[in-house]
Amino acid sequence: MNNLKNDLSWRNLLKEIANEENFDKLVSEKASFYIGIDPTSDSMHVGHYMTIALSKVLNNHGLKPVFVIGGFTGSIGDPSGKNSEREVVDTEEIKNNSDALRKQLSEIADKAEIKDYKIINNLDFYSQMSIVELFQKYGKHFNVNTMLGREMVKNRLETGISFTEFAYQMFQAIDFLELYKEHGVSIQIGGSDQWGNIASGLELIRKVEGHDSVISGMTVNLITDENGNKIGKTNGRPIWLDSKKTSSYEMFQYFINLTDETSKNLLSALTNITEEEFNAKTKDHEANPRARVMQNELAKRMMAIIHPGDYDECVEASKILFEERYFDLNENQINSLLGGIPSLEKEGETISDYIINSGSLKSKRELREFIGSGAIKLNGNPITEEQSITEQDFIKGKVAFINVGKKNKYIIWK
């Protein structure tokens, strides 16, 4: 097993390789590979970070990444792994998302120190192509029986699949062909649900460019938590890589609260940690699980790319919040909290009104019990039933903190 495959294997990423002999040859030649991302939003989230992490691993072994933004295919929607057709995204929105992703990909790739990469929008392949040219030039190379046999299509035949989604594999194959001819890309990389699309591309290149074409494809395991759920969301809310959409503290809290098993999987898959470093951290974690060594190492490495310099601030802010030393928070720490702690809307006249209107307690009777026992606090101090929030209660003129019991903490923004 070559060094790259060993690196991918211990990270539990490697799933399948198409034509392993070609793959090994291309790795030794330090070939170019491509990996795609659809512009369904104007930012990637933590789940999408696999695009960066995987590219970094391959780049460390000399391969050159080509990031392909699906400005065309993103408007169709990949049926792989989906039970129903994706809603059509407006053309202008696709364009805006594509532009935003190009900028974000470039910034993050630079921070991750990925070398010799390119970013290409596949809309460039199709914008000047007529429907006649499309079918004359490419359509004749696709066998419908073969396309129907792809797992991603078979899984949708009972519930129904549109011609648009059915044709997705054709367009992704054309992407590979165009990248092979125009940019020297010889390897396609995708998640384990992309095997059919990759196979279509390999077949098309061989038909058009010759069966002696040295090409390959590789799939990687999809990263999930121990329950099989895709990673990158908390309470249904994506953890975005855009700092304007997800604050550093919210990202810190996401990583620090992962289970041991999930944090272990993500540390190996999403970061540039070496096998030796990983094994050492695993031993440290097992020796003292309460220190959450794996979670902290994951947060530190991820935030160094996404929120440079904020990890230490978030650790300190977390300690201050736990110890209820709220007035010790500095401006940067307060700003980082947006989204990281549930907010209470300023409704009613008293703190009790805010709590009741938020639904965090079921009744006024329960509220009185909590207040009577000192379990509801404003900035660390027990409240009275009729107490209101004053200007002096807003720390740095910005926020106030409400504790409801031992576990529930809320924030009120001025």
C-alpha positions in Angstrom: 0.0 0.0 0.0 1.5 3.4 -1.0 1.9 6.2 1.5 -1.3 8.0 0.3 -3.5 5.0 0.6 -2.1 4.3 4.1 -2.8 7.9 5.1 -6.4 7.7 3.9 -6.9 4.3 5.5 -5.9 5.1 9.0 -8.1 8.2 8.8 -11.0 5.8 7.8 -11.6 7.7 4.6 -10.7 5.3 1.8 -13.7 3.5 0.4 -13.1 2.3 -3.2 -10.7 3.0 -6.0 -11.4 2.5 -9.7 -8.5 1.0 -11.5 -6.0 0.9 -8.7 -3.0 0.4 -11.0 -3.8 3.7 -12.8 -4.4 5.4 -9.4 -1.0 4.3 -8.1 0.7 5.5 -11.3 -1.1 8.9 -11.2 -0.2 9.4 -7.5 3.5 8.7 -8.4 3.2 11.3 -11.2 1.6 13.8 -8.8 -1.4 14.2 -11.1 -4.4 16.6 -10.7 -7.7 15.4 -9.2 -11.0 17.1 -8.9 -13.6 17.3 -6.2 -17.0 19.1 -6.6 -19.3 21.2 -4.5 -22.8 22.3 -5.5 -23.6 26.0 -4.8 -26.8 25.3 -2.8 -25.8 28.0 -0.3 -23.5 31.0 -0.2 -21.3 29.2 2.3 -20.0 25.7 3.1 -20.7 24.2 6.5 -18.7 21.8 8.6 -19.9 18.8 6.7 -18.6 20.3 3.5 -15.2 20.8 5.1 -14.3 17.3 4.0 -13.7 18.9 0.5 -10.9 20.9 2.0 -9.6 18.2 4.4 -9.4 15.5 1.8 -7.8 17.8 -0.7 -5.2 18.7 1.9 -4.3 15.0 2.5 -3.9 14.4 -1.2 -2.0 17.6 -1.7 0.4 16.6 1.1 1.3 13.6 -1.2 1.9 15.9 -4.2 -1.5 15.7 -6.0 -2.9 19.0 -7.3 -6.5 19.8 -6.4 -9.1 21.2 -8.8 -12.3 22.4 -6.9 -15.3 22.4 -9.3 -18.2 24.6 -8.3 -21.4 23.2 -9.8 -22.8 26.4 -11.3 -24.6 24.2 -13.9 -25.1 20.9 -12.2 -26.1 22.6 -9.0 -29.2 23.9 -10.7 -30.2 20.3 -11.5 -29.5 18.5 -8.2 -27.6 15.2 -7.7 -30.1 12.4 -7.0 -27.4 10.4 -5.2 -28.5 9.6 -1.6 -31.8 11.5 -2.0 -35.4 10.2 -1.7 -37.0 13.0 -3.6 -36.1 15.7 -6.1 -34.3 18.8 -4.9 -36.1 22.1 -5.3 -34.9 24.1 -8.2 -32.7 27.0 -7.2 -33.1 30.3 -8.9 -30.4 31.0 -11.5 -29.4 34.4 -10.0 -29.1 32.7 -6.6 -26.9 30.0 -8.1 -24.6 32.6 -9.5 -24.4 34.5 -6.3 -23.7 31.3 -4.3 -21.1 30.3 -6.8 -19.2 33.6 -6.5 -19.4 33.4 -2.7 -18.1 29.8 -2.7 -15.2 30.6 -5.0 -14.1 33.4 -2.6 -14.6 31.2 0.5 -12.8 28.2 -1.1 -9.9 30.3 -2.0 -9.6 31.9 1.5 -9.9 28.5 3.3 -7.6 26.7 0.9 -4.9 29.4 1.4 -5.3 29.2 5.2 -5.0 25.4 5.0 -1.8 25.8 3.0 -3.1 23.8 0.0 -0.7 24.4 -2.9 -1.2 24.5 -6.7 -5.0 24.4 -6.6 -7.5 25.7 -9.1 -11.2 26.7 -8.8 -13.4 26.1 -11.8 -17.1 26.7 -12.4 -18.6 23.9 -14.5 -21.1 26.5 -15.9 -18.2 27.5 -18.2 -18.4 24.1 -19.9 -22.1 24.5 -20.9 -22.9 28.2 -21.2 -21.8 28.3 -24.8 -23.0 24.9 -25.8 -26.3 24.4 -27.7 -28.7 21.5 -27.0 -28.0 20.2 -30.5 -24.2 20.2 -29.8 -24.8 18.5 -26.4 -26.6 15.6 -27.9 -24.5 15.2 -31.0 -21.2 15.5 -29.2 -22.0 13.5 -26.0 -25.4 11.9 -26.0 -24.5 9.1 -28.3 -21.9 7.8 -25.8 -24.4 7.1 -23.0 -26.3 3.8 -22.8 -29.7 4.2 -21.1 -29.6 0.6 -19.8 -26.3 1.3 -18.1 -27.7 4.6 -16.7 -30.8 2.8 -15.3 -28.6 0.3 -13.6 -26.7 2.9 -11.5 -27.6 2.5 -7.8 -28.5 6.2 -7.5 -31.2 5.8 -10.2 -32.4 2.3 -9.1 -33.1 3.7 -5.6 -35.3 6.4 -7.0 -37.3 4.4 -9.6 -40.1 3.5 -7.2 -40.6 7.0 -5.9 -40.0 8.6 -9.3 -37.1 10.5 -10.9 -37.2 13.3 -13.4 -35.3 13.2 -16.7 -33.3 16.2 -15.3 -32.0 14.2 -12.3 -31.6 11.1 -14.4 -29.3 13.0 -16.7 -27.2 14.3 -13.8 -24.7 11.5 -14.2 -24.2 12.4 -17.9 -23.3 16.0 -17.0 -21.0 15.0 -14.2 -19.3 12.6 -16.7 -18.9 15.5 -19.2 -17.3 17.6 -16.4 -14.7 14.9 -15.9 -14.1 14.7 -19.7 -13.7 18.5 -20.0 -11.4 18.7 -17.0 -9.3 15.8 -18.4 -8.9 17.5 -21.8 -8.6 21.1 -20.8 -6.9 20.9 -17.4 -5.1 17.5 -17.3 -7.3 16.2 -14.5 -7.0 12.4 -14.3 -8.7 11.5 -11.0 -12.2 12.2 -9.7 -12.8 12.1 -5.9 -16.2 11.9 -4.3 -18.2 10.5 -1.4 -19.2 6.9 -1.3 -22.6 7.8 -2.9 -20.7 9.2 -6.0 -19.4 5.8 -7.3 -22.0 5.7 -10.2 -21.2 9.3 -11.3 -17.5 8.6 -11.2 -18.0 5.4 -13.3 -19.9 7.3 -15.9 -17.1 9.8 -16.2 -14.5 7.1 -16.6 -16.5 5.3 -19.3 -17.1 8.6 -21.2 -13.3 9.5 -21.2 -12.4 6.0 -22.5 -15.0 6.2 -25.3 -13.9 9.7 -26.4 -10.2 9.7 -25.6 -9.3 6.0 -25.9 -9.3 3.0 -23.7 -5.6 3.5 -22.9 -6.4 6.8 -21.1 -4.7 6.7 -17.7 -7.6 7.8 -15.4 -9.0 6.7 -12.1 -11.6 7.6 -9.4 -11.8 7.2 -5.7 -14.6 7.4 -3.2 -14.3 8.1 0.5 -16.5 7.2 3.4 -19.2 9.7 4.3 -18.5 11.1 7.7 -21.3 10.7 10.2 -21.9 10.5 13.9 -22.3 7.2 15.7 -26.0 7.3 14.9 -25.4 7.6 11.2 -26.4 11.3 11.0 -24.4 13.6 8.7 -22.2 15.9 10.7 -22.2 19.7 10.5 -25.4 20.6 12.2 -26.6 21.2 15.8 -30.3 21.3 16.6 -31.0 21.4 12.8 -28.9 24.5 12.4 -25.8 24.2 10.1 -22.4 25.1 11.5 -21.3 27.4 8.7 -17.8 28.2 7.7 -18.7 31.8 7.2 -18.0 33.7 10.4 -20.9 36.1 9.7 -23.3 33.1 9.8 -21.8 31.1 12.6 -19.9 32.7 15.4 -16.6 31.3 16.7 -18.2 30.4 20.1 -21.0 28.5 18.4 -18.5 26.5 16.4 -16.4 25.9 19.5 -19.5 24.7 21.4 -20.4 22.4 18.5 -17.0 20.7 18.6 -16.5 20.6 22.3 -19.9 18.9 22.9 -19.4 16.1 20.4 -19.3 12.6 21.7 -15.9 10.9 22.2 -16.5 8.6 19.2 -17.6 11.4 16.8 -14.8 13.8 17.8 -12.3 11.0 17.3 -13.6 10.3 13.8 -13.7 14.0 12.9 -10.2 14.7 14.2 -8.7 12.1 11.9 -10.9 12.9 8.9 -11.1 16.7 9.0 -7.7 17.8 10.3 -4.1 17.6 9.2 -3.1 15.7 12.3 -0.5 13.0 11.8 -1.1 9.3 12.8 1.5 9.6 15.6 -0.1 12.8 17.0 -3.5 11.2 16.7 -2.4 8.1 18.7 -0.8 10.3 21.4 -4.0 12.4 21.8 -6.1 9.2 21.9 -3.9 7.9 24.8 -4.2 11.3 26.6 -8.0 11.3 26.2 -8.4 7.7 27.4 -6.3 8.6 30.5 -8.6 11.5 31.4 -11.9 11.5 29.4 -13.3 14.4 31.4 -10.7 16.7 30.0 -12.2 16.1 26.5 -8.8 16.0 24.9 -10.1 14.9 21.5 -12.9 17.5 21.4 -10.5 20.3 22.3 -7.8 19.2 19.8 -10.5 19.1 17.1 -11.8 22.5 18.0 -8.3 24.0 18.1 -7.3 22.7 14.7 -10.6 23.5 12.9 -10.8 27.0 14.4 -7.2 27.7 13.4 -8.5 27.6 9.8 -12.0 29.0 10.1 -11.7 31.4 13.1 -7.9 32.0 13.5 -7.0 33.2 17.0 -10.4 32.6 18.5 -9.9 29.2 20.1 -8.2 30.5 23.3 -10.8 33.3 23.6 -13.6 30.7 23.4 -11.9 28.5 26.0 -11.7 31.5 28.4 -15.2 32.6 27.6 -16.5 29.1 28.3 -14.7 29.1 31.6 -16.1 32.5 32.6 -19.6 31.5 31.7 -19.4 28.2 33.6 -18.1 30.1 36.7 -20.8 32.8 36.2 -18.1 35.6 36.1 -20.0 37.4 33.4 -18.6 40.8 34.0 -15.1 39.5 33.2 -16.1 38.9 29.6 -14.2 41.2 27.1 -15.7 42.7 23.9 -14.3 40.0 21.6 -15.7 37.2 23.8 -19.1 38.8 23.9 -19.2 39.3 20.2 -18.3 35.6 19.6 -21.3 34.4 21.7 -23.9 35.3 19.0 -25.7 32.1 18.1 -23.7 30.1 20.6 -26.1 30.5 23.5 -29.9 30.5 23.0 -31.4 34.0 23.1 -34.4 35.2 25.0 -36.5 37.9 23.3 -37.2 41.0 25.3 -41.0 40.5 25.7 -43.0 41.9 28.6 -41.9 44.0 31.5 -40.1 41.6 33.8 -37.5 38.8 33.5 -40.3 36.4 34.5 -42.2 37.6 31.4 -39.2 36.8 29.2 -38.9 33.3 30.6 -42.6 32.5 30.4 -43.0 33.8 26.9 -40.0 31.8 25.7 -41.5 28.6 26.9 -38.4 27.6 28.9 -40.7 26.9 31.9 -44.1 25.4 31.6 -46.1 27.5 34.1 -46.0 30.5 36.5 -46.2 28.0 39.3 -43.0 26.3 38.1 -41.5 29.8 37.7 -42.2 30.8 41.3 -40.7 27.5 42.5 -37.5 28.2 40.6 -37.3 31.8 41.8 -38.0 30.7 45.4 -35.1 28.3 45.3 -32.8 30.8 43.7 -32.5 28.7 40.6 -33.2 31.7 38.2 -30.3 34.2 38.0 -29.5 37.4 36.2 -25.8 37.7 35.6 -25.2 35.1 38.3 -27.5 36.7 40.9 -30.9 35.3 42.0 -33.9 37.4 40.8 -37.2 38.3 42.3 -40.5 37.6 40.6 -41.1 41.3 39.6 -37.5 42.1 38.7 -36.8 43.9 35.4 -33.6 44.3 33.5 -32.0 47.8 33.8 -29.3 49.5 31.7 -26.7 48.5 34.3 -27.5 44.8 33.8 -26.2 44.8 30.3 -22.5 43.8 30.4 -20.4 46.2 28.3 -23.7 47.7 27.3 -24.5 44.7 25.1 -25.7 41.5 26.9 -27.3 40.0 30.0 -27.3 36.4 31.0 -30.2 34.4 32.5 -29.7 31.1 34.1 -32.8 28.9 34.5 -31.8 26.0 36.7 -28.3 24.4 36.5 -28.3 23.5 32.8 -30.2 26.2 30.9 -28.4 29.4 30.1 -29.9 32.2 27.9 -28.6 35.5 26.6 -30.5 38.8 26.2 -29.0 41.1 23.6 -29.7 44.8 24.1 
